[in-house]
C-alpha cells in the first residue's frame, strides 16, 4: 500500500463524525454530576453531548442535593426520550482531609506542614486535618503521603504525640476533602462504612440503577452489599471499584460476584507502581470482557480539561487505547463535576471514542474470548446471534430481555451489527445504557413468543426507518421462561412499513 493511499484512508476514517454517527457510538460515557454540571440546563447539554450514565459521587454533597439532581435527570431524560442510568458511587472508607479554609490553599516545595486527626477544624497551609484514621498511628519517619491522587506529595519527618511533622516534596493547591493516601503504611479499613449503608438506603429508596462500591478487597464485600440490596427489593447492579492491591489478588471472584467493574486508576495508582498501571488496566479489561461484565475505565481521562478547552494529545491516546482495548465505558470525574467545560468534555470524549471504534480489532477480540461461549446456554446463544448477524448481513441484532442479561451477553461478543435491547422494564432499559453498543428501546410485553418477536421487529424497524426486507437476528428467552434464561435465536425479515 502506498503512503498516499494509506494517508487517504486514514483521513477518510478520521474525519470529524457527523451528529448521526455520534448517536451510534458504542462505547458508553459516564459523566459525574457536580457544581459545574448539575443544573437542568447542563444536564440537558450533557445528554445531548452523548452522556449515557450520570454518576452521583457520595463523597460530596447532601442527600437533598443528590435527590434534586436525580429528579432532574429523570425528568429531562424522559422529555428527551433518552434512557439514562444513575450510578450511585459510595464514598467507602477513602481517607480524606477536612474542608480547607477558602476551599483552596497553596503549599510549596520544602514547606513544613502538620498532619492531625480531624476534630472539626478547617485545614490550611500549616495543618492538614485527616479524617477516618489518626496519621500519627499509621505513619513512621520516612513514610510518604500522597494527596489528590498523587499530585501532591509529603514525607513524614517527625512523629509527635498528637501530630506528624511533614515536609512538602511536591507542592501545589490543596482542595477541600481531597483524598490522602499512605502508600508505605498498612491501613486496614472495611469496604463499606456506616455512612455508605445510610447512603445506600437513600439510593435504594430513590431507585438508582447502579451502586459502585469503593475499595473492594474480595467477593465477600460484594456479596454483603448484594444481600442488602436484594432484601430491600431493589434490582440495582453493583459496580466493583478496583482500587486496592488485595482486589487484584481476588479479581476473578470479584468479577463473578459483580455486575460491573471500574478500573479506578487514581487510588489504584497509589497502591501499585505507576509503571504497572497500563498492564493492570489491560488485564482487568480482558478479565471483565471474558466474563461479559461491563468494565468502566476511570480517573483523569481528560484531566487537563478541568480548565483547558481541549484535551492533551496524551489524553486522546489514553482514551483511544481504553476503547480499542475493550472498555465498555469511559468515565469523567472532576472534568464534568467541577470543571469549566463539562459539555465540551463529553463531546470530545464521544468523538474520540467513536474514532477509536473504527479501528477496533473484532477478530483479535474474538480470539481473547475463546471458549467463553461454552460456559452456559445463554452465552452460546449470544455468540450464535453475533455470528448469524455477520452471515446474513443483518441490519440489526435485537435482544428481547426482562433483566438485560440477553443484551449484555450479546454485547460481550462485540457484534458488528447495531444492537438493540428491548424491554418493558424502565430499570432494565436504564441499566442497558451502560452496556457496550446497546441501544435501549421500550416495547410492550406479549403473551406469546411469536407476538413478542413481531412487536420487537416493528419497534426497531420504525425507529431506525429500515426498509422492508431488512434482516434482523432476534435473541432472548421465551415468554414463559425464567427471566435471564436466554435460549432463542432467530433470523427474521422486517416488513412492517
NUMI-304146 format. One record per residue (C-alpha): residue number from 1; residue in three letters; x, y, z. Coordinates in steps of 0.25 Angstrom, whole numbers. Each point is the difference from the previous one (the first is absolute). Layout:
% residues N
REC  num  residuo     c1     c2     c3
REC  NUM      ALA      X      Y      Z
...
END
This chain:
% residues 497
REC  num  residuo     c1     c2     c3
REC    1      UNK      0      0      0
REC    2      UNK      6     13     -4
REC    3      UNK      1     12     10
REC    4      UNK    -10      8     -8
REC    5      UNK    -10    -11      1
REC    6      UNK      2     -2     14
REC    7      UNK     -1     15      3
REC    8      UNK    -13      1     -7
REC    9      UNK     -6    -12      7
REC   10      UNK      4      6     14
REC   11      UNK     -5     13     -4
REC   12      UNK    -13     -6     -4
REC   13      UNK     -2     -8     13
REC   14      UNK      5     11      9
REC   15      UNK     -9     12     -6
REC   16      UNK     -9      7     10
REC   17      UNK    -12     -9      3
REC   18      UNK    -14      6     -3
REC   19      UNK    -11      0     10
REC   20      UNK     -6    -13     -5
REC   21      UNK     13     -7      1
REC   22      UNK      1      4     15
REC   23      UNK    -13     -5      3
REC   24      UNK      5    -14     -4
REC   25      UNK     12      0      9
REC   26      UNK      2    -13      7
REC   27      UNK      9      4     12
REC   28      UNK     -9      6     11
REC   29      UNK      4     13      7
REC   30      UNK     -2      1     15
REC   31      UNK      0     15      5
REC   32      UNK      1      4     14
REC   33      UNK    -10     11      4
REC   34      UNK      5     11     10
REC   35      UNK     -1     15      2
REC   36      UNK      4      3    -15
REC   37      UNK    -10    -10     -6
REC   38      UNK    -12     -2      9
REC   39      UNK     -9     11     -5
REC   40      UNK    -11     -5     -9
REC   41      UNK      6      8    -12
REC   42      UNK     13     -7      2
REC   43      UNK     -6    -14      2
REC   44      UNK     -8      2    -14
REC   45      UNK     13      4     -7
REC   46      UNK      8    -12      6
REC   47      UNK    -11     -9     -5
REC   48      UNK      0      7    -14
REC   49      UNK     15     -1      0
REC   50      UNK      0    -15      2
REC   51      UNK      0     -4     15
REC   52      UNK     -7    -13      3
REC   53      UNK      2     -2     15
REC   54      UNK      0     11     10
REC   55      UNK      9     -2     13
REC   56      UNK     -4      5     13
REC   57      UNK     12      1      9
REC   58      UNK     -4     -2     14
REC   59      UNK     14      4      5
REC   60      UNK     -6     14     -2
REC   61      UNK    -14      7      1
REC   62      UNK    -12     -2      9
REC   63      UNK    -12    -10     -2
REC   64      UNK     -9     12     -4
REC   65      UNK     10      5    -10
REC   66      UNK      1    -14     -6
REC   67      UNK    -15     -2      0
REC   68      UNK     -2     13     -8
REC   69      UNK     10     -4    -10
REC   70      UNK     -6    -14     -2
REC   71      UNK    -14      5     -2
REC   72      UNK      5     10    -10
REC   73      UNK      8    -11     -8
REC   74      UNK    -13     -9      0
REC   75      UNK     -9     11     -4
REC   76      UNK     10      6    -11
REC   77      UNK      4    -14     -6
REC   78      UNK    -15     -3      0
REC   79      UNK     -3     13     -8
REC   80      UNK     11     -4    -10
REC   81      UNK     -4    -14     -2
REC   82      UNK     14     -5      5
REC   83      UNK      2    -12     10
REC   84      UNK     11      6     10
REC   85      UNK      5     -9     11
REC   86      UNK      3      6     14
REC   87      UNK     13     -5      7
REC   88      UNK      1      2     15
REC   89      UNK     15      0      4
REC   90      UNK      1     -3     15
REC   91      UNK     12      7      6
REC   92      UNK      5    -12      7
REC   93      UNK     11      1     11
REC   94      UNK      8      9     -9
REC   95      UNK      9      9      9
REC   96      UNK     -2     15     -3
REC   97      UNK      4     13      6
REC   98      UNK    -10     10      6
REC   99      UNK     -5     12     -7
REC  100      UNK     10     10     -3
REC  101      UNK      0     15      4
REC  102      UNK     -5      7    -12
REC  103      UNK     -2    -14     -7
REC  104      UNK     14      1     -6
REC  105      UNK     14      3      6
REC  106      UNK     14     -1     -6
REC  107      UNK     12     -7      6
REC  108      UNK     14      1     -6
REC  109      UNK     11    -10     -1
REC  110      UNK      8     -2     13
REC  111      UNK    -11      7      8
REC  112      UNK     -2     -7     14
REC  113      UNK    -14     -4      3
REC  114      UNK     -7     -8     11
REC  115      UNK    -10    -11     -1
REC  116      UNK    -10     -1     11
REC  117      UNK    -12     -9      2
REC  118      UNK    -13      8     -4
REC  119      UNK     -7      7     11
REC  120      UNK    -10      9     -8
REC  121      UNK     11     10     -3
REC  122      UNK      3      5    -14
REC  123      UNK     13     -4     -7
REC  124      UNK     10     11     -4
REC  125      UNK     14      2     -5
REC  126      UNK      6     -3     14
REC  127      UNK     -9    -12      4
REC  128      UNK     -8    -11     -7
REC  129      UNK    -11     -7      7
REC  130      UNK     -2    -15     -4
REC  131      UNK    -13     -7      1
REC  132      UNK     -2    -15      3
REC  133      UNK     14     -3      6
REC  134      UNK     10      6      9
REC  135      UNK     12      3     -8
REC  136      UNK     10     -1     12
REC  137      UNK     -5    -14      2
REC  138      UNK      3     -5    -14
REC  139      UNK     12      8     -5
REC  140      UNK     15     -1      3
REC  141      UNK     11      9     -3
REC  142      UNK      3     -1    -15
REC  143      UNK    -14     -5     -4
REC  144      UNK     -6      8    -12
REC  145      UNK    -13      6      0
REC  146      UNK     -8      3    -13
REC  147      UNK    -11      9     -2
REC  148      UNK    -10      2    -12
REC  149      UNK      4    -13     -7
REC  150      UNK     15      3      2
REC  151      UNK      0     14     -6
REC  152      UNK      6      5     14
REC  153      UNK     10     -8      8
REC  154      UNK      5      2     14
REC  155      UNK     10     -9      8
REC  156      UNK     -2     -2     15
REC  157      UNK     12      5      8
REC  158      UNK     -4      0     15
REC  159      UNK    -11     -7      7
REC  160      UNK     -5      8     12
REC  161      UNK    -10     -5     11
REC  162      UNK    -12      6     -8
REC  163      UNK      5      4    -13
REC  164      UNK     10     -3    -11
REC  165      UNK     10     10     -6
REC  166      UNK      2     -1    -15
REC  167      UNK      8      7    -11
REC  168      UNK     -6      3    -13
REC  169      UNK      6     -8    -11
REC  170      UNK     -9      5    -11
REC  171      UNK     -9     12      3
REC  172      UNK    -12      6     -7
REC  173      UNK    -14      3      4
REC  174      UNK     -7     -7     11
REC  175      UNK    -15     -1     -3
REC  176      UNK    -11     -3     11
REC  177      UNK     -2    -15      2
REC  178      UNK     10     -6     -9
REC  179      UNK      4    -14      2
REC  180      UNK     13     -2      8
REC  181      UNK      8    -14     -1
REC  182      UNK     11     -6      8
REC  183      UNK      6    -10    -10
REC  184      UNK     11     -4      9
REC  185      UNK     -9     -3     12
REC  186      UNK    -10    -12      3
REC  187      UNK    -14      6      1
REC  188      UNK    -11    -11      2
REC  189      UNK    -14      6     -2
REC  190      UNK    -13     -7     -5
REC  191      UNK     -6      2    -14
REC  192      UNK    -13      6      6
REC  193      UNK     -2     10     11
REC  194      UNK    -12      4      8
REC  195      UNK     -1     12     -9
REC  196      UNK      0     -9    -12
REC  197      UNK    -11     -8      6
REC  198      UNK     -8     12      3
REC  199      UNK      3      6    -14
REC  200      UNK     -4    -14     -6
REC  201      UNK    -14      1      6
REC  202      UNK     -2     13     -6
REC  203      UNK      4     -6    -14
REC  204      UNK     -9    -12      1
REC  205      UNK    -12      9      4
REC  206      UNK      2      9    -12
REC  207      UNK      3    -10    -10
REC  208      UNK     14      1     -4
REC  209      UNK      4     -9    -11
REC  210      UNK     14     -4      4
REC  211      UNK      8      1     13
REC  212      UNK     15      1      0
REC  213      UNK      7     -6     12
REC  214      UNK     14      6      3
REC  215      UNK     13     -7      5
REC  216      UNK     -5    -14     -3
REC  217      UNK      9    -11      6
REC  218      UNK     -7    -12     -3
REC  219      UNK    -13     -6     -6
REC  220      UNK     -6      0     15
REC  221      UNK      0     15     -1
REC  222      UNK    -10     -1    -12
REC  223      UNK     -8    -11      6
REC  224      UNK     -3      7     13
REC  225      UNK     -5     12     -8
REC  226      UNK     -8     -9     -9
REC  227      UNK     -8     -6     11
REC  228      UNK     -3     14      5
REC  229      UNK     -5      5    -14
REC  230      UNK     -8    -13     -2
REC  231      UNK     -6      0     14
REC  232      UNK     -5     14     -4
REC  233      UNK     -7     -5    -13
REC  234      UNK     10      8     -9
REC  235      UNK      6     -4    -13
REC  236      UNK     11     10      0
REC  237      UNK     13     -6     -6
REC  238      UNK     13      0      8
REC  239      UNK     13      6     -6
REC  240      UNK     13     -4      7
REC  241      UNK     10     11      0
REC  242      UNK     14     -6     -1
REC  243      UNK      9      9      9
REC  244      UNK      7    -10      9
REC  245      UNK     12     -9     -2
REC  246      UNK     -8    -11      7
REC  247      UNK    -11      1    -11
REC  248      UNK     10     -4    -10
REC  249      UNK      3    -13      7
REC  250      UNK    -15     -3      1
REC  251      UNK     -5      5    -14
REC  252      UNK     -6    -12     -6
REC  253      UNK     -9     -2     12
REC  254      UNK     -3     15      1
REC  255      UNK     -4      1    -15
REC  256      UNK     -9    -13      2
REC  257      UNK     -8      7     11
REC  258      UNK     -1     14     -6
REC  259      UNK     -9      6    -11
REC  260      UNK     11      9     -5
REC  261      UNK     15      4      3
REC  262      UNK      6     13      1
REC  263      UNK     15      2     -3
REC  264      UNK      2     11     10
REC  265      UNK     14      5     -4
REC  266      UNK      1     11     10
REC  267      UNK      1     -8     13
REC  268      UNK      5    -13     -7
REC  269      UNK     11      8     -5
REC  270      UNK      4      3     15
REC  271      UNK      0    -15      3
REC  272      UNK      9     -5    -11
REC  273      UNK     12      6     -7
REC  274      UNK     -5     10    -11
REC  275      UNK      7     -8    -11
REC  276      UNK     -8    -12      3
REC  277      UNK    -13      7     -2
REC  278      UNK     -2     -1    -15
REC  279      UNK      2    -15      1
REC  280      UNK     -9     -1     11
REC  281      UNK    -11      8     -7
REC  282      UNK      2    -10    -12
REC  283      UNK     -1    -12      8
REC  284      UNK    -13      5      8
REC  285      UNK     -7      3    -13
REC  286      UNK      3    -13     -6
REC  287      UNK     -4     -8     12
REC  288      UNK    -14      8      0
REC  289      UNK     -1     -2    -15
REC  290      UNK      1    -15      2
REC  291      UNK    -11     -1     10
REC  292      UNK     -9     10     -7
REC  293      UNK      0     10     11
REC  294      UNK      0     15     -4
REC  295      UNK     13      7      3
REC  296      UNK      2     15      2
REC  297      UNK     14      7     -1
REC  298      UNK      0     12     10
REC  299      UNK      9     11      5
REC  300      UNK      7     11     -7
REC  301      UNK     -5     -3    -14
REC  302      UNK     -1     14     -4
REC  303      UNK      6      7     13
REC  304      UNK      6     12     -8
REC  305      UNK    -14      4     -4
REC  306      UNK     -3      4     14
REC  307      UNK      5     13     -4
REC  308      UNK      4     -2    -15
REC  309      UNK     -9      1    -12
REC  310      UNK      7    -12     -7
REC  311      UNK      5    -13      5
REC  312      UNK     15     -3     -1
REC  313      UNK      5    -10    -11
REC  314      UNK      4    -10     11
REC  315      UNK    -14      0      6
REC  316      UNK     -6     -2    -14
REC  317      UNK     10    -12     -2
REC  318      UNK     -4     -5     14
REC  319      UNK    -15      0     -3
REC  320      UNK      2     -7    -13
REC  321      UNK      9    -11      6
REC  322      UNK    -11     -3     10
REC  323      UNK    -11      0    -11
REC  324      UNK      8     -9     -9
REC  325      UNK      4     -9     12
REC  326      UNK    -14     -4      2
REC  327      UNK     -5     10     11
REC  328      UNK    -16      1      0
REC  329      UNK      0     14      5
REC  330      UNK     10     11      4
REC  331      UNK     -3     10     11
REC  332      UNK      2     15      3
REC  333      UNK      1      4     15
REC  334      UNK      5     14      3
REC  335      UNK      0      4    -14
REC  336      UNK    -15      1      0
REC  337      UNK     -3      1     15
REC  338      UNK      8     12      3
REC  339      UNK      7      3    -14
REC  340      UNK     -2     13     -8
REC  341      UNK     -4     -7    -13
REC  342      UNK     -9    -12      4
REC  343      UNK     -8     -1    -14
REC  344      UNK     13      1     -8
REC  345      UNK      6    -11      8
REC  346      UNK    -12     -9     -3
REC  347      UNK      0      4    -15
REC  348      UNK     15     -3     -1
REC  349      UNK     -1    -13      7
REC  350      UNK    -11     -4    -10
REC  351      UNK      8      4    -12
REC  352      UNK     13     -7      5
REC  353      UNK     -7    -13      3
REC  354      UNK     -8     -1    -13
REC  355      UNK     13      3     -8
REC  356      UNK      7    -11      8
REC  357      UNK    -11    -10     -2
REC  358      UNK      3      1    -15
REC  359      UNK     13     -7      3
REC  360      UNK     -6    -11     10
REC  361      UNK      6    -13     -4
REC  362      UNK    -12     -9      1
REC  363      UNK      8    -13     -4
REC  364      UNK     10      2     10
REC  365      UNK    -10      3     11
REC  366      UNK     -7    -13     -4
REC  367      UNK     13     -8      2
REC  368      UNK      0      5     14
REC  369      UNK    -14     -5      3
REC  370      UNK      4    -14     -5
REC  371      UNK     -9    -11      7
REC  372      UNK     -7     11      9
REC  373      UNK    -13     -3     -8
REC  374      UNK      0    -15      5
REC  375      UNK     -3      4     15
REC  376      UNK    -15      1     -1
REC  377      UNK    -11     -2    -10
REC  378      UNK     -3     15      0
REC  379      UNK     15      3     -4
REC  380      UNK     -1    -10    -11
REC  381      UNK    -13      7     -6
REC  382      UNK      6     14      1
REC  383      UNK     13     -5     -7
REC  384      UNK     -9     -6    -11
REC  385      UNK     -8     12     -1
REC  386      UNK     12      9     -3
REC  387      UNK      5    -11    -10
REC  388      UNK    -13      0     -7
REC  389      UNK     -1     15     -1
REC  390      UNK     13     -1     -9
REC  391      UNK     -4    -11     -8
REC  392      UNK    -13      5     -4
REC  393      UNK      4     15     -1
REC  394      UNK    -10      4     10
REC  395      UNK     -5     14      2
REC  396      UNK     -2     -2     15
REC  397      UNK      2    -10     11
REC  398      UNK    -12      1     10
REC  399      UNK      1     -5     14
REC  400      UNK    -14     -1      7
REC  401      UNK      3      0     15
REC  402      UNK     -6      1     13
REC  403      UNK     13      2      8
REC  404      UNK      9      5    -10
REC  405      UNK      8    -13      0
REC  406      UNK     -2     -4    -15
REC  407      UNK      4     14     -4
REC  408      UNK     13      0      9
REC  409      UNK      4    -14     -5
REC  410      UNK     -2      4    -15
REC  411      UNK      8     13      3
REC  412      UNK     11     -9      6
REC  413      UNK      3     -6    -14
REC  414      UNK      1     14     -6
REC  415      UNK    -10     -1    -11
REC  416      UNK      4      7    -13
REC  417      UNK    -15      3     -3
REC  418      UNK     -8     10      8
REC  419      UNK     -5     -6     13
REC  420      UNK    -14      4      6
REC  421      UNK     -4     -4     14
REC  422      UNK    -15     -1      1
REC  423      UNK     -7      0     14
REC  424      UNK    -13      4      6
REC  425      UNK      7      3     14
REC  426      UNK      5     14      2
REC  427      UNK     11     -5      9
REC  428      UNK      5    -10    -10
REC  429      UNK      0     11    -11
REC  430      UNK      8      9      8
REC  431      UNK     10    -10      4
REC  432      UNK      2     -4    -14
REC  433      UNK      5     14     -3
REC  434      UNK     14     -4      6
REC  435      UNK      1    -13     -9
REC  436      UNK     10      1    -12
REC  437      UNK     -8      3    -12
REC  438      UNK    -14     -2      5
REC  439      UNK    -11     10     -4
REC  440      UNK    -11     -2     10
REC  441      UNK    -15      0     -6
REC  442      UNK    -12     -1      8
REC  443      UNK    -11     -9     -5
REC  444      UNK    -13     -7      4
REC  445      UNK      1    -14      6
REC  446      UNK     -8    -11     -7
REC  447      UNK     -7    -13      4
REC  448      UNK      8     -9    -10
REC  449      UNK     14     -1     -6
REC  450      UNK     -5      3    -14
REC  451      UNK     -8     13      4
REC  452      UNK     12      5      8
REC  453      UNK     10     -2    -12
REC  454      UNK    -10      7     -9
REC  455      UNK     -1     12      9
REC  456      UNK     15      1      2
REC  457      UNK      2     -1    -15
REC  458      UNK    -10     11     -3
REC  459      UNK      6      9     11
REC  460      UNK     14     -1     -5
REC  461      UNK     -4      2    -15
REC  462      UNK     -9     12      3
REC  463      UNK     11      7      9
REC  464      UNK     11     -2    -10
REC  465      UNK     -9      2    -12
REC  466      UNK      6    -13     -6
REC  467      UNK     -5     -5    -14
REC  468      UNK     -9    -12     -1
REC  469      UNK      7    -12     -2
REC  470      UNK     11      3      9
REC  471      UNK      5    -11      9
REC  472      UNK      1     -1     15
REC  473      UNK      6    -10      9
REC  474      UNK     -9     -1     12
REC  475      UNK      4     -6     14
REC  476      UNK     -5     -2     14
REC  477      UNK     -8    -10      8
REC  478      UNK    -14     -5     -3
REC  479      UNK    -12      8      7
REC  480      UNK     -2    -12      9
REC  481      UNK     14     -1      5
REC  482      UNK      7      5     12
REC  483      UNK      6     14     -2
REC  484      UNK     14     -1     -4
REC  485      UNK     -1    -14     -7
REC  486      UNK      5      4    -14
REC  487      UNK     -3    -12     -9
REC  488      UNK     -6      5    -13
REC  489      UNK      7      6    -13
REC  490      UNK     -8      2    -13
REC  491      UNK      3      7    -13
REC  492      UNK    -12      8     -5
REC  493      UNK     -4     10    -10
REC  494      UNK     -6     14      3
REC  495      UNK    -12      3     -8
REC  496      UNK     -8     10      9
REC  497      UNK      1     13     -8
END
